[in-house]
Amino acid sequence: MAFWTLIKGLLLFANAFAILNEDRFLAPRGWTLDKLHQTGRRNSPKGQIIGLIYACQYMRLPLLLINVVVIAMKIIAG
């Protein structure tokens, strides 16, 4: 039960990162890959978070499929 809740929480977290708009949200705060490459601080915590955000944005189609599976499981299992 706790493992399933953890998986759903991580999925919600990935969905939140996947919908962030680069032009409206990330760029004004300096959280883009271009700024990261200019400063050369890829291994910093901020660099790791930026990498995670872009990885989630890149994996939108698998996230969509996983969401469909989780929703179907919730409908079936309750």
DSSP file (Angstrom, degrees, kcal/mol; ACC not computed):
  #  RESIDUE AA STRUCTURE BP1 BP2  ACC     N-H-->O    O-->H-N    N-H-->O    O-->H-N    TCO  KAPPA ALPHA  PHI   PSI    X-CA   Y-CA   Z-CA
    1    1 A M     >        0   0    0      0, 0.0     4,-1.8     0, 0.0     5,-0.1   0.000 360.0 360.0 360.0 -45.7    0.0    0.0    0.0
    2    2 A A  H  >  +     0   0    0      1,-0.2     4,-2.2     2,-0.2     5,-0.1   0.861 360.0  54.2 -68.6 -35.0    2.7    2.5    0.9
    3    3 A F  H  > S+     0   0    0      2,-0.2     4,-2.4     1,-0.2    -1,-0.2   0.915 107.6  49.7 -64.4 -42.4    4.7    1.6   -2.2
    4    4 A W  H  > S+     0   0    0      1,-0.2     4,-2.3     2,-0.2    -1,-0.2   0.892 110.7  50.2 -62.9 -40.3    1.7    2.3   -4.4
    5    5 A T  H  X S+     0   0    0     -4,-1.8     4,-2.2     2,-0.2    -1,-0.2   0.886 109.8  51.0 -65.3 -39.6    1.3    5.7   -2.7
    6    6 A L  H  X S+     0   0    0     -4,-2.2     4,-2.4     2,-0.2    -2,-0.2   0.912 109.6  50.0 -63.5 -42.9    4.9    6.5   -3.2
    7    7 A I  H  X S+     0   0    0     -4,-2.4     4,-2.1     1,-0.2    -2,-0.2   0.919 111.4  48.4 -62.2 -44.6    4.7    5.6   -6.9
    8    8 A K  H  X S+     0   0    0     -4,-2.3     4,-2.2     1,-0.2    -1,-0.2   0.891 111.1  51.1 -64.4 -38.3    1.6    7.8   -7.3
    9    9 A G  H  X S+     0   0    0     -4,-2.2     4,-2.1     2,-0.2    -2,-0.2   0.910 110.4  48.1 -64.6 -42.9    3.4   10.7   -5.5
   10   10 A L  H  X S+     0   0    0     -4,-2.4     4,-2.4     2,-0.2    -1,-0.2   0.864 110.2  53.2 -65.5 -35.6    6.4   10.4   -7.8
   11   11 A L  H  X S+     0   0    0     -4,-2.1     4,-2.3     2,-0.2    -2,-0.2   0.911 108.9  48.3 -65.4 -42.2    4.2   10.4  -10.8
   12   12 A L  H  X S+     0   0    0     -4,-2.2     4,-2.1     2,-0.2    -2,-0.2   0.895 111.1  51.6 -63.2 -39.4    2.5   13.6   -9.7
   13   13 A F  H  X S+     0   0    0     -4,-2.1     4,-1.8     2,-0.2    -2,-0.2   0.913 110.8  47.5 -62.6 -44.6    5.9   15.1   -9.1
   14   14 A A  H  X S+     0   0    0     -4,-2.4     4,-2.1     1,-0.2    -2,-0.2   0.877 110.4  52.8 -65.7 -38.2    7.0   14.2  -12.6
   15   15 A N  H  X S+     0   0    0     -4,-2.3     4,-1.3     2,-0.2    -1,-0.2   0.897 106.5  53.2 -63.3 -39.9    3.8   15.5  -14.1
   16   16 A A  H  < S+     0   0    0     -4,-2.1     4,-0.3     1,-0.2     3,-0.3   0.908 112.0  44.5 -63.0 -41.6    4.3   18.8  -12.3
   17   17 A F  H >< S+     0   0    0     -4,-1.8     3,-0.9     1,-0.2    -1,-0.2   0.850 108.4  59.0 -69.8 -33.1    7.8   19.1  -13.8
   18   18 A A  H 3< S+     0   0    0     -4,-2.1    -1,-0.2     1,-0.2    -2,-0.2   0.779 104.2  49.7 -69.2 -26.4    6.6   18.1  -17.3
   19   19 A I  T 3< S+     0   0    0     -4,-1.3    -1,-0.2    -3,-0.3     2,-0.2   0.482  78.6 119.8 -94.5  -0.5    4.1   20.9  -17.6
   20   20 A L    <   -     0   0    0     -3,-0.9     2,-0.5    -4,-0.3    -3,-0.0  -0.460  62.0-133.5 -65.9 131.1    6.5   23.8  -16.6
   21   21 A N     >> -     0   0    0     -2,-0.2     4,-2.2     1,-0.2     5,-1.6  -0.744   6.9-152.2 -88.7 127.0    6.8   26.2  -19.5
   22   22 A E  I  4>S+     0   0    0     -2,-0.5     5,-3.2     3,-0.2    -1,-0.2   0.919  92.7  44.1 -65.6 -44.7   10.3   27.3  -20.3
   23   23 A D  I  45S+     0   0    0      3,-0.2    -1,-0.2     1,-0.2    -2,-0.0   0.880 123.0  34.2 -70.5 -38.5    9.5   30.7  -21.6
   24   24 A R  I  45S+     0   0    0      3,-0.1    -2,-0.2     4,-0.1    -1,-0.2   0.777 135.1  13.5 -90.8 -27.4    7.0   31.7  -19.0
   25   25 A F  I  X5S+     0   0    0     -4,-2.2     4,-0.5     3,-0.1    -3,-0.2   0.798 125.9  38.6-116.8 -48.8    8.4   30.1  -15.9
   26   26 A L  I >4XS+     0   0    0     -5,-1.6     5,-2.5     1,-0.2     3,-0.7   0.922 109.4  54.2 -79.1 -44.7   12.0   28.8  -16.2
   27   27 A A  G >4<S+     0   0    0     -5,-3.2     3,-1.4     1,-0.2     5,-0.2   0.895 103.7  54.0 -62.2 -44.0   13.7   31.5  -18.3
   28   28 A P  G 345S+     0   0    0      0, 0.0    -1,-0.2     0, 0.0    -2,-0.2   0.777 112.7  46.1 -62.6 -21.9   12.8   34.5  -16.1
   29   29 A R  G <<5S-     0   0    0     -3,-0.7    -2,-0.2    -4,-0.5    -3,-0.1   0.460 116.4-113.3 -97.1  -1.9   14.3   32.7  -13.1
   30   30 A G  T < 5S+     0   0    0     -3,-1.4     2,-0.3    -4,-0.5    -3,-0.2   0.755  74.1 133.8  77.7  25.0   17.5   31.6  -15.0
   31   31 A W      < +     0   0    0     -5,-2.5     2,-0.3    -9,-0.1    -4,-0.2  -0.337  34.1 116.2-104.2  50.2   16.6   27.9  -14.8
   32   32 A T  S  > S-     0   0    0     -2,-0.3     4,-1.8    -5,-0.2     5,-0.1  -0.765  74.4-118.3-113.6 162.3   17.4   27.0  -18.5
   33   33 A L  H  > S+     0   0    0     -2,-0.3     4,-2.5     1,-0.2     5,-0.2   0.837 113.5  58.9 -66.8 -32.0   19.9   24.6  -19.9
   34   34 A D  H  > S+     0   0    0      2,-0.2     4,-1.8     1,-0.2    -1,-0.2   0.939 107.9  44.1 -62.7 -47.0   21.6   27.6  -21.8
   35   35 A K  H  > S+     0   0    0      1,-0.2     4,-1.9     2,-0.2    -1,-0.2   0.871 112.8  53.6 -64.3 -36.5   22.2   29.4  -18.5
   36   36 A L  H  X>S+     0   0    0     -4,-1.8     4,-1.7     1,-0.2     5,-0.9   0.904 109.4  46.7 -66.2 -41.6   23.4   26.2  -16.9
   37   37 A H  H  <5S+     0   0    0     -4,-2.5    -1,-0.2     1,-0.2    -2,-0.2   0.826 109.6  55.3 -70.5 -30.9   26.0   25.6  -19.7
   38   38 A Q  H  <5S+     0   0    0     -4,-1.8    -2,-0.2    -5,-0.2    -1,-0.2   0.900 113.7  39.4 -67.5 -40.4   27.2   29.2  -19.6
   39   39 A T  H  <5S-     0   0    0     -4,-1.9    -2,-0.2    -5,-0.1    -1,-0.2   0.754  98.6-140.4 -81.9 -24.0   28.0   28.9  -15.9
   40   40 A G  T  <5 +     0   0    0     -4,-1.7     2,-0.6    -5,-0.2     3,-0.2   0.733  59.6 129.0  73.7  22.8   29.3   25.4  -16.1
   41   41 A R    > < +     0   0    0     -5,-0.9     3,-0.7     1,-0.2     6,-0.3  -0.507  14.8 142.0-108.1  62.6   27.8   24.2  -12.8
   42   42 A R  T 3   +     0   0    0     -2,-0.6    -1,-0.2     1,-0.2     9,-0.2   0.769  68.9  52.6 -75.7 -25.3   26.0   21.1  -14.0
   43   43 A N  T 3  S+     0   0    0     -3,-0.2    -1,-0.2     4,-0.1    -2,-0.1   0.424  85.3 105.4 -93.3   2.6   26.7   19.0  -10.9
   44   44 A S  S <> S-     0   0    0     -3,-0.7     4,-2.3     1,-0.1     5,-0.2  -0.347  88.0-106.7 -73.2 162.6   25.4   21.6   -8.5
   45   45 A P  H  > S+     0   0    0      0, 0.0     4,-2.2     0, 0.0     5,-0.2   0.901 123.3  51.4 -57.4 -40.4   22.0   20.9   -6.8
   46   46 A K  H  > S+     0   0    0      1,-0.2     4,-2.4     2,-0.2     5,-0.2   0.907 109.6  50.2 -63.1 -40.4   20.4   23.6   -9.1
   47   47 A G  H  > S+     0   0    0     -6,-0.3     4,-2.2     1,-0.2    -1,-0.2   0.873 109.5  50.8 -64.3 -38.0   21.9   21.9  -12.1
   48   48 A Q  H  X S+     0   0    0     -4,-2.3     4,-2.1     2,-0.2    -1,-0.2   0.888 110.6  48.7 -67.5 -39.0   20.6   18.5  -11.1
   49   49 A I  H  X S+     0   0    0     -4,-2.2     4,-2.5     2,-0.2    -2,-0.2   0.908 110.6  50.8 -67.0 -41.7   17.1   20.0  -10.6
   50   50 A I  H  X S+     0   0    0     -4,-2.4     4,-2.3     1,-0.2    -2,-0.2   0.914 110.4  50.0 -62.2 -41.7   17.2   21.7  -14.0
   51   51 A G  H  X S+     0   0    0     -4,-2.2     4,-2.1     1,-0.2    -1,-0.2   0.894 110.2  50.2 -62.1 -40.4   18.3   18.3  -15.6
   52   52 A L  H  X S+     0   0    0     -4,-2.1     4,-2.3     2,-0.2    -2,-0.2   0.897 109.3  51.6 -64.8 -40.7   15.4   16.6  -13.9
   53   53 A I  H  X S+     0   0    0     -4,-2.5     4,-2.0     1,-0.2    -2,-0.2   0.935 112.6  44.8 -61.6 -46.8   12.9   19.2  -15.1
   54   54 A Y  H  X S+     0   0    0     -4,-2.3     4,-2.0     1,-0.2    -1,-0.2   0.834 110.6  54.4 -69.5 -31.6   14.2   18.8  -18.7
   55   55 A A  H  X S+     0   0    0     -4,-2.1     4,-1.6     2,-0.2    -1,-0.2   0.909 109.5  47.9 -66.0 -41.3   14.2   15.0  -18.4
   56   56 A C  H  < S+     0   0    0     -4,-2.3    -2,-0.2     1,-0.2    -1,-0.2   0.879 111.6  50.1 -66.2 -37.2   10.5   15.0  -17.3
   57   57 A Q  H >< S+     0   0    0     -4,-2.0     3,-0.8     1,-0.2    -1,-0.2   0.868 110.2  50.5 -68.4 -34.8    9.6   17.4  -20.2
   58   58 A Y  H 3< S+     0   0    0     -4,-2.0     3,-0.4     1,-0.2    -1,-0.2   0.829 107.9  53.8 -69.7 -32.0   11.4   15.1  -22.7
   59   59 A M  T 3X  +     0   0    0     -4,-1.6     4,-1.8     1,-0.2    -1,-0.2  -0.156  68.5 125.9 -97.7  38.9    9.5   12.0  -21.4
   60   60 A R  H <>  +     0   0    0     -3,-0.8     4,-2.4     2,-0.2    -1,-0.2   0.897  69.6  53.1 -66.3 -40.7    6.0   13.4  -21.8
   61   61 A L  H  > S+     0   0    0     -3,-0.4     4,-2.2     2,-0.2    -1,-0.2   0.943 110.7  45.3 -64.5 -47.7    4.7   10.5  -23.9
   62   62 A P  H  > S+     0   0    0      0, 0.0     4,-2.6     0, 0.0    -1,-0.2   0.891 112.3  53.7 -61.3 -35.3    5.8    7.8  -21.4
   63   63 A L  H  X S+     0   0    0     -4,-1.8     4,-2.5     2,-0.2    -2,-0.2   0.905 106.9  51.5 -62.5 -39.9    4.3    9.9  -18.6
   64   64 A L  H  X S+     0   0    0     -4,-2.4     4,-2.0     2,-0.2    -1,-0.2   0.928 111.2  46.9 -61.6 -45.2    1.0   10.1  -20.5
   65   65 A L  H  X S+     0   0    0     -4,-2.2     4,-2.1     1,-0.2    -2,-0.2   0.902 111.8  50.0 -65.5 -40.5    0.9    6.3  -20.9
   66   66 A I  H  X S+     0   0    0     -4,-2.6     4,-2.5     1,-0.2    -1,-0.2   0.893 109.1  53.1 -64.7 -38.7    1.8    5.7  -17.2
   67   67 A N  H  X S+     0   0    0     -4,-2.5     4,-2.6     2,-0.2    -2,-0.2   0.902 107.7  51.0 -61.4 -41.3   -0.9    8.2  -16.2
   68   68 A V  H  X S+     0   0    0     -4,-2.0     4,-2.4     2,-0.2    -1,-0.2   0.910 111.0  48.4 -62.0 -42.8   -3.4    6.2  -18.3
   69   69 A V  H  X S+     0   0    0     -4,-2.1     4,-2.4     2,-0.2    -2,-0.2   0.919 112.4  48.0 -64.4 -44.1   -2.4    3.0  -16.6
   70   70 A V  H  X S+     0   0    0     -4,-2.5     4,-2.3     2,-0.2    -2,-0.2   0.908 112.3  49.0 -65.3 -41.0   -2.6    4.5  -13.1
   71   71 A I  H  X S+     0   0    0     -4,-2.6     4,-2.1     2,-0.2    -1,-0.2   0.916 111.6  49.5 -64.2 -42.1   -6.0    6.0  -13.8
   72   72 A A  H  X S+     0   0    0     -4,-2.4     4,-2.5     1,-0.2     5,-0.2   0.905 110.5  50.3 -62.8 -40.8   -7.3    2.6  -15.2
   73   73 A M  H  X S+     0   0    0     -4,-2.4     4,-3.2     1,-0.2     5,-0.5   0.895 110.1  50.5 -64.7 -38.7   -5.9    0.8  -12.1
   74   74 A K  H  X S+     0   0    0     -4,-2.3     4,-1.5     2,-0.2    -1,-0.2   0.875 111.8  47.7 -66.6 -36.1   -7.7    3.4   -9.8
   75   75 A I  H  < S+     0   0    0     -4,-2.1    -2,-0.2     2,-0.2    -1,-0.2   0.919 119.3  38.9 -69.5 -43.0  -11.0    2.8  -11.7
   76   76 A I  H  < S+     0   0    0     -4,-2.5    -2,-0.2    -5,-0.2    -3,-0.2   0.943 126.3  33.3 -72.3 -49.2  -10.7   -1.0  -11.6
   77   77 A A  H  <        0   0    0     -4,-3.2    -3,-0.2    -5,-0.2    -2,-0.2   0.724 360.0 360.0 -85.7 -22.2   -9.3   -1.4   -8.0
   78   78 A G     <        0   0    0     -4,-1.5    -4,-0.2    -5,-0.5    -3,-0.1   0.473 360.0 360.0  95.3 360.0  -11.1    1.6   -6.5
